[in-house]
Amino acid sequence: MKYYMVLAISCVLLIILTITDALPGDLVEPIDKPFVEYYDSKELNVITVGDWGFEGIELNQTNSNQIKVAKAMETWAVNYHSDFIINTGDNFYISFVGDHEGVTSVDDPKWDRIWKGRYKGRLAKIPWYSVAGNHDWYNNVTAQVDYSLNYDSRFFLPSTYFVRESYFGKRKTKIAWIHIDTGIFFYTPAELEEVDKVIMKQQFERFGWNNTQAIEEKLKWVEDRLIEQQNSKWIFVVGHHPLVGICAQEYYMGRLRPLFEKYRVAAYFSGHAHTLEIEFAKFGQPVTYFLSGAGSRTDERCLEEDWGAPENVLGFLHSTINDTQMTYEFVDSTTLEPKIIYKGSVFPRPYYSY
């Protein structure tokens, strides 16, 4: 398989993506070589949103939840001149009777209706660095990768596992972003037998992801990338399924936290649970675990979190990263007047090697 490089100069991404003779397996297997981005600005401004692909209108609503969050995101993106979106997955849901999960192909009308048709202004100009969620696996997950590679690289999903390096400021401060697919770690074989997961199960079988050897290989890929990125001032990992509180106990998810702590990951960003939550870095646990899964729905929660939004709160996470700290704020987008409901700071990795 070919590898691809992303080069961003003066904050304008020049994305070069080509692929020839790709087989479905090529579209999901990890890419080792990092994609590289350069920014002239002294800091990076990022919006993190997940589980945004439900376009349905609920009882007594005029505007959908997705529209509320999208409008708030657009306001923040303009005010802070956001550089990109971190998309934590579940990009396309069943939204009404007769609808389907995920997308069927690169020509699925959902691309224009749910993504391009919903996110306007600056949100339509900057990259969405993405991972796949379980609802994306419930249909043709490789269509999303194919769409990224051959149709619109702004929806950036060149494989289900990939690495980005962002350099910014005069010192060329380095951030490593490791994007991973957590479905293989989250669902037990018994859970994959459930009716709603039959297509995910079939795809796992097709790609050879249906055994412990494949799980161990993916865990090794994550560890190898973490080792390679030890010269990064910041290391962030992005996945769909959360590691906040008790959600870290699902199947093989518990194997990820020790890796992140051993190699001093600064933060992990996730979605899946339809809420906004955080588990703080603390003594003996140096990683901050963010959960931003309230982009269009609210319900599930991870218990034993350090902070969580009230029930039925929609929203997203906004972060500003510079050489000395990352400030963050959770934005409640439930009403037409979005507001910050929690904020804090994360600091660079200790003892990183230049």
Secondary structure, 3 states (H helix, E strand, C coil): CCCCCEEEECCEEEECCCCCCCCHHHHCCCCCCCEEEEECCCCEEEEEECCCCCCCCCCCCCCCHHHHHHHHHHHHHHHHCCCEEEECCCCCCCCCCCCCCCCCCCCCCHHHHHHHCCCCHHHHCCCEEECCCHHHHCCCHHHHHHHHHHCCCCEECCCCCEEEEEEECCCCEEEEEEECCCHHHHCCCCHHHCHHHHHHHHHHHHHCCCCHHHHHHHHHHHHHHHHHCCCCCEEEEECCCCCCHHHHHCCCHHHHHHHHHHCCCCEEEECCCCCEEEECCECCECCEEEEECCCCCCCCCCCCCCEECCCCCCEEEEEEECCCCEEEEEEECCCCCCEEEEEEEECCCCCCCC
